[in-house]
Amino acid sequence: MHELFINDVSPGYQVGLRMPPSNSPVVDVTSDDMACNVGGSKVPSGVKTIDAAEGDSIKVQWDNSGHPGPITHFLFGPVDDASQATGIGAGWFKIDEQNQVGGKWASEVMQAHNMTHEFKLPTGLASGEYLLRSEMLALHSSQTKDGAQFYIGCSQLKITGTGSKGSCGPTISIPGAYKADDANIYIPNYYNGFDASTYKAPGGPVATCGGKGNAAPAPAAPAKSSAAASSAVASATASATASAVAKPTEAASAPATGSDSDALPEKFSIDEFVSWLEKKASA
């Protein structure tokens, strides 16, 4: 990789890139060079960190190559200072992968576009500095063990995002995630029955960012307002009171006795009944 474009704007030829000493590939998947190529993990890197934002379009340009294979991209971070990050070990996550398009390898597609490949930074990234790792894997010698050739380039980005740290996954270790005898690295039948249409590049699936771990909690069920609750209590109290008053009144109903002036009304209250008894007792 020799140039990087953010939304089609280049910071300059080789600017922001950790350039290797040569175009030779890495073939030992256990080597620390798998992270950012030969010399790419030396820190401080002395490389400028380029501003970007989640969702931005990223375009990389590589030297011309006729070797067949996929292209993938990974991020490492966020870190406080990308120039001090070696990239060796855990913390990488895949953000882009192209294997075949219409029966053509990604490398062939790139040749038709001036050896460029374009993709977008995911949304949900945490703000901070990152290493961006571009990997072209040449499979023309993959029929022999350690024959697959990894062409790797790392750049430094300062990304503005809306996510939180650790929100992108799954993550992998480089080196560590790749094994020499993985079926997508060592392909004994590459020239004899290999079905390239089912091929998936190394490094696991493309990560998702800003997922369940950062989701807002589900809203609680709405509580009744205090006014509604008070109304319900008042209504129930009024109903119970009315019922209590009504029952003794009805139970105390009795036919009138004695003279009309001393007779109880057909319907009377408890107080009226007590008063009537007191009058009878004093008569």
N, C-alpha and C positions, 0 to 999 in steps of 0.2 A: 504494500500500500504506500502510495507516495503523495496522495492529496485527499483532503477531507472537505466536504461542503455542508454548510448548515443552511437549509432553505435556499439551496443553490448559490450560496455565497461562500467563497473560499477565503480563509484567513491568510492564505499564501501557500506556495508549493512547499510541502513537507513541514509546514508550521503546525505545531500541536501534536506532531507524531514522534514516537520513539523509533528512530530509524535503525535497523540492523546493519551490521558491517557488510553484508552481502545479500544476494537473492537466494542463497542456498536454503533448502527446506529443513525443518526439524523432523526427524524420523523416530527418535526415542521418546515414546509417550510418557516415560517416567522422569524425563529431564525437566528441570526448572525452566528451561527455555520454552516449554510449552505455554507458559503464561504470556510472555510478551516478546518471544523470539530471543535470539542471541544478544546478550547485553541489554535487553529491554527491561530488565528488572533492577538495573543499577540505579540507586537513589543517592542524592537527589538527581532527578532525571535531567534537569537543565532545559526542560521542554515547557513551552507556553501552554497554559490551560485555556481552552476555548469556551466561551459562553454559549449556552444552549438552553432550551426549555422543553419540558415534557410535550410530546406531540409534534415537535419539530421534525422536519424532513432531513434525514442524513444521507448523504451520498458519498461513497468511497470510490476511489479510482486506483486500480492496480496496474502493474506492468503487464504487458501482453503475455498471455499464456495459452498454449494449446492443450494443456493437461485437463482431462475431464474430471468433474467433481462438483461438490456443493460449495456454497458459501454460507457462513453463519456469523452471528454477532452476539457478543456478550457484554454485560456491564459488571463492574466491580465497584462496590461502594454502597452508600456514600461514605466518603472519608473527609477528614479535615483538610488535607493537602494532597492532591493527586500526585504532585511531584515527588512525594515521599512514600508513595505506595508501590510496593514491589509487584503486587498482583499474585504472588506465589501463595497457593493454598486455598482455603475455603472462602466463599463469598461471591463467586461468579454466578450470574443467572443469564440464561439465553433470552434475547429479545427479538431475534430475527433468524430465519432459516429459509434457504431456497435450495431445493434439490434438483428437480427436473421441471421444466415447463414445456409442454407440448412435445415430450420425448427428447428434449435437449437438456443437457446438464446446465447448471447455473453458469459455469465458466463459458459455455458457448453463447448463452444469452448475453453475458457481459461483453463478449467480443463484438457482438452486434451493436453495442451501446458504448463504444469507445472504452471498453474495460471498466465500466462503472456499474454500480449496484446501488439502488436507493431503497430506503425503508424509513419508518417513523419511530421516534423514541416513544415508548409507552407512556400513557397517562397514569397517574397514581405513584409516580416516583417521588421519593423524598428529596428535598432540596439539599444540595451538597456537591462535592467534587467526586468524579468517577474516572475509572479507566474504561475505555471502549476498546474491546478486542475484536478485530476482524480476522476471520480464519477461512482461507481457501484450502480445501483438501483435495489433493491430486490423487486419483485412484488408478492411474494407468499401470502402476506396479504393485497394486494391492493383492495380487495373486500370490505374492511371497510375504512371509511374516516380516514385519518392520519395513515393508516396501511402500506403504502409504506415506505420502509426503505432505507435511503441514506447512503452509505458508501463513505466517502470523504477523500482524501489525497492531500495535497499541497506540491509542491517542488519549489525550487528557481533556475532559470536559467538566465545566462547572454548570450544573443543571438546576434550573428553577422548577420546582415541582409542588404538587399539592398533597403528596402522600406522606407517610411516616416511615422512619427507618425500620427495615426488616419486613416491609409490606410486600416485597416481590419474592416469588418462589415458584418452583423449587430452586435451590441454589446447589452449586457443585464446587468441587475442589479441582484446581488446575495447578500442577499435575495431580492425578489421583482418580479423576472420573473416567479417563480413557484407559483401556487395556489393549495390549498389543494384539490379542486374539479376539477382540470384539468383532461381531459379525459385520459391522459397518466400517471396520478398519482393515481387517484381514479377510479378503474375499478370494478364496482359492479358485473359484469358478468364474472369476470376473470375465474371462474370455471364452467361457464354455457353459452357457446356460444361465448366466446371471440375469435376473430380472430387475433392471434398474428402476422400473416404475414403482417398485415398493420400497425403495431405499429411503432411509431416514438418517440424517447426519448425526455424528456423535454429539454428546453434551446434554442429552435429555430433551424434554419438551420445552417449548417456548414458555417462559414464565408469565404468570399473571401478577399484576400489581394492584395494591390498594384493595385487597380482597376482604374476606370475612373478619380478619383480625382488626381491620380499621373501620368496619361497618358501624354506623350509628346504632345504639341500642334501640330495640323495638319500643314504640311508644306504649306507655302503660294505659290500661283501660281507663277511660275518662270517669272521674268520680262525680257523684251528684253534687250540685252546688249546695251551699249551706242554706240558701233560700228555699230550694226545692225540698231539702231534708226537713227544714222547719215547717214547711207547709204540710208535708206528709205527716209529721208528728202531731201538728195541730189538728189536722183532719181526723186522725185516729183518736185523739183525745176527745174531740168534740163528739164523735160518734159514740164512743164508750160512755160518755157522760149522759148523752141523750138517752141511750139505751137503759142506763141505770135508773134514771129518773122515771122513764116511761113504765118500767116494770112494777115498781112499788105502787105507782098511781093506779095502774090497772088492777093490781092485786087487792088494793084497799077499796075497790068499788063495792058498794052495798046498797040494798034498797033502803029507802027512807023509813024511819020509825017515829012514833010520837007525833006531836003537832007539827004543822008545816014550818013554824018558826024554829023548832028545835031539830028539824030533820037535816040530816047531812045532804049535801047535793049529790047527784048521781055520780059525779066524779070529784074527788077531793084529794088534797095533798096530805102528807104525813103530818105537817104542822096543823092543818085544819082538823085532822082526826084527833090529835092530842088535845087541841083546844076544846073540841066537842066533848071528849071524855071528861075533862076537868069541869066543864059546865054541868054535866050529868052528875058527877060526884058531889058537887056542892048544892045540888037542887034538893 
